Amino acid sequence: QEILFAIRSYFNIYKRDQKFKFIEKELSKRFSEFLLFFSRQDGLEIASLCYLFSYTLTNDYKSIQDEIYTNIAIPYKKWVTQNWKFNELSEIKRGKKYIYICRHAVTTGGYAPGASVYTFCKALLTQNKEVVLIAFGKVDKIFSRLEKDFTNLSIFIIEKKLTFDTKFKLTIDILSHHEPKMILTEMEFELPSILSILGIPVPIIFLSPGYYNLPWYDKIGL
């Protein structure tokens, strides 16, 4: 719990202060050890935070790809395989809709991938594709306007404060109802990674905002 609090503080209190560089490698090397002591909920959070911790403290974005892959991604994938099981995934049928799962559907501010999410969604919509957007955070007015302009777009907001199991159940319900052709995401870890690791029978494409060396997802686009 102290480790989780410290990592949260790096983002929330210390605003990604670069002075934390001297402990990044030591923390990364021991990630697989302390992951074993976390609940499913906290383990999911600490994995995502440790990935971001390493990625935001590096000056060498090329070498950090391998370090994160070895020290964080591989142990995380093993932990998910051993601790998670959702039989409902195998019941999801493939259809014709494109489903985008994202953190925030916002086009301005500090969350840069939101603009990319908007670009991909609008491109698909203008080609008369049916698009479903699942956001685990904010949805801005530009996305809301897009939903009004295109009848072939549906936006679902799943509140961030909900437990992971609740988020997962809501997401599975949406996927089961809309029968995706494929799933697109800009989220490296978190819920989309669980879907991919556990073997959802729908291809997932990761549209990377920077980091790309992950041992899950069917395709990775840079």
Order of alpha helices (4+ residues) and beta strands (2+ residues): alpha-alpha-alpha-alpha-alpha-alpha-beta-alpha-beta-alpha-beta-alpha-beta-alpha-beta-beta
